[in-house]
């Protein structure tokens, strides 16, 4: 056996071991989350836990309803994606199709800086700058409403804006790479048939890069669903129905806020909250895989 063959076999074994470790890590995390997260279902009941609206774990008669917490995560993430994805996609189009000279470099540097900023900085800026603006808007809208509970600007709307900004770097970078990967021949064919540059971009290039763009969207959703620190600082932290000017608590902030002192059944419920979050992430990834498979079948 010559040296080249030995090197190739060694690399093959190393790569196989790495793949096995990655699969084992995912499998272990999944098993652990299901073992720890399903315990509370047996003691409280699925209906009361997932569809209950009252969260009072330290009351004389504890309540562990997490419906509003789930809805806050879903609504907050969905709204952030609706705001952030169009902005991110259009920015990616600018990078891949239009950015020339110094201006493109400046914008790219700004996007890269967004990706490097820690979550706590987003939360700090949101708390010191965005929340006061939200409070002024809240006072203007609910000035004559005696039933409204003012949040000081720490509400769902502030959390959505912060999340929308935080997912931009992920969506932009992945979408830009996907758009640049579309062949030049496809662009030239579209232009040769009489399409304008904008028609080529939006009717040819973007559909051709749809799979990669969806990957960026899914990664953005994962970032939004998994964010805790920034949201904990700007959303208020109360368990409420997720309306724009209500203080809310998401799945991640629920775990961060109470895991430090939770005991017994309370701690088990927090593991269930983590399991629900994990299931959401798996559902999003499953949808992405299905979409990719359909795209591959069409081709």
Buried (B, 14 or more C-beta within 10 A) or exposed (E): EEEEEEEEEEEEEEEEEEEEEEEEEEEEEBEEBEEBBBBBBEEBEEEBBBEBBBBEBEEEEBBBBBBBBBBBBBBBBEBBBEBBBEBBBEBBBBBBBEBEEEEEEEBBEEBEEBEEBEBEEBBBBBBEEBBEEBBEBBEEEBEEEEEBEEBEBBBBBBBBBBBBBBBBBBBBBBBBBBBBEBEEEEBEEBBEEEBEEEEBBEEBBBEBBEBBBBBBBBBBBBBBBBBBBBBBBBBBBBBBEBEBBBBBBBBBBBBBBBBEEBEEBBBBBBBBBBBBBBBBBEEBBEEBEEBBEEEEEEE
